[in-house]
Amino acid sequence: MSSYFWFLSIFFLLGCQGNSDKKLIPEMKMTTVLWDMIQIDELAALRLARDTGRDEKKVRTLLYQKVFDIHQVSEKQFYNSYKHYTSHPDKLKVLFDTLEARGIRERMEQMNITLKKDSLPK
């Protein structure tokens, strides 16, 4: 019994070691980070591409870093988390479904459209 306890203790301690870059970003936070990165890509596609005097890749990288700073995640932590989610299609689907729903909701708000539960077809 004593050796079993020590084995579990060592296993637990080794599992807890390492830096915060190895921790996955939780789904809801990852969705928010991805949303902000998508907004940056939209900005770059619409505005930065027309400005030939700017290095688009450099500007995107700086803006991505600001997103990481705002959400208090590192670039490495983001890419490790992204790799994890892309290797788990069920989790990735949840992320993308959440992003899609947010996009629809924000577009409707911009167009000042509200749906009432009673107005939906049955």
C-alpha positions in Angstrom: 0.0 0.0 0.0 2.8 2.4 0.9 4.6 1.9 -2.5 1.2 2.5 -4.3 0.9 5.8 -2.4 4.4 6.9 -3.4 3.9 5.9 -7.0 0.7 8.0 -7.1 2.4 10.9 -5.4 5.3 10.9 -7.8 3.0 10.5 -10.8 0.9 13.5 -9.5 3.9 15.7 -8.9 5.4 14.9 -12.4 2.1 15.6 -14.0 1.9 19.0 -12.3 5.3 20.1 -13.3 6.0 22.0 -16.4 5.2 25.5 -17.5 1.8 27.0 -18.1 2.4 26.8 -21.9 1.4 23.1 -21.7 -2.0 23.8 -20.2 -4.8 23.8 -22.6 -6.9 26.9 -23.0 -10.4 26.1 -21.9 -13.0 25.9 -24.7 -14.9 29.1 -23.9 -11.7 31.1 -23.6 -10.3 29.5 -26.7 -13.5 30.5 -28.6 -13.0 34.1 -27.5 -9.3 34.1 -28.5 -10.2 32.6 -31.9 -12.9 35.2 -32.4 -10.5 38.0 -31.8 -8.0 36.4 -34.2 -10.6 36.1 -36.9 -11.4 39.8 -36.4 -7.8 40.5 -37.0 -7.8 38.4 -40.2 -10.9 40.3 -41.4 -9.2 43.6 -40.7 -6.1 42.5 -42.6 -8.1 41.2 -45.6 -10.1 44.4 -45.9 -7.7 47.2 -44.9 -4.1 46.0 -44.7 -4.1 44.3 -48.1 -4.8 47.7 -49.7 -1.9 49.4 -47.9 1.1 48.3 -49.9 3.5 50.3 -47.6 2.8 47.9 -44.7 4.2 44.4 -44.1 0.9 42.6 -43.6 2.5 39.5 -42.0 4.3 41.7 -39.5 1.2 43.7 -38.6 -0.8 40.5 -38.1 1.8 39.0 -35.9 1.8 42.1 -33.7 -1.9 42.2 -33.5 -2.0 38.4 -32.7 0.4 39.1 -29.9 -1.9 41.8 -28.5 -4.8 39.3 -28.5 -2.6 36.8 -26.6 -1.7 39.6 -24.1 -5.3 40.6 -23.6 -6.4 37.1 -22.9 -3.2 36.3 -20.9 -2.1 33.3 -23.0 1.2 32.7 -24.7 1.6 32.0 -28.4 2.9 28.5 -27.6 -0.1 27.8 -25.3 -2.4 29.0 -28.0 -0.9 26.8 -30.7 -0.7 23.8 -28.4 -4.3 24.2 -27.6 -5.3 24.7 -31.2 -3.4 21.6 -32.1 -5.2 19.7 -29.4 -8.7 20.9 -30.5 -8.0 20.2 -34.2 -7.0 16.6 -33.3 -10.3 16.2 -31.4 -13.0 16.8 -34.0 -15.8 16.7 -31.5 -14.3 19.5 -29.4 -13.4 21.5 -32.6 -17.0 21.3 -33.7 -18.1 22.8 -30.5 -15.6 25.7 -30.9 -16.7 26.4 -34.5 -20.4 26.1 -33.7 -19.9 28.6 -30.9 -18.0 30.9 -33.3 -20.7 30.6 -35.9 -23.5 31.3 -33.4 -21.6 34.4 -32.2 -21.1 35.6 -35.8 -24.8 35.2 -36.6 -25.8 37.0 -33.3 -23.5 39.9 -33.9 -24.6 40.3 -37.6 -28.2 40.3 -36.5 -27.4 42.9 -33.8 -25.7 45.1 -36.4 -28.7 44.9 -38.6 -30.9 45.5 -35.6 -32.8 42.3 -36.1 -34.4 40.5 -33.1 -36.1 37.2 -33.3 -39.0 36.6 -30.9 -39.7 33.0 -29.8 -43.3 33.4 -31.0 -42.3 34.5 -34.5 -40.4 31.3 -35.3 -42.3 28.8 -37.5 -43.5 25.7 -35.7 
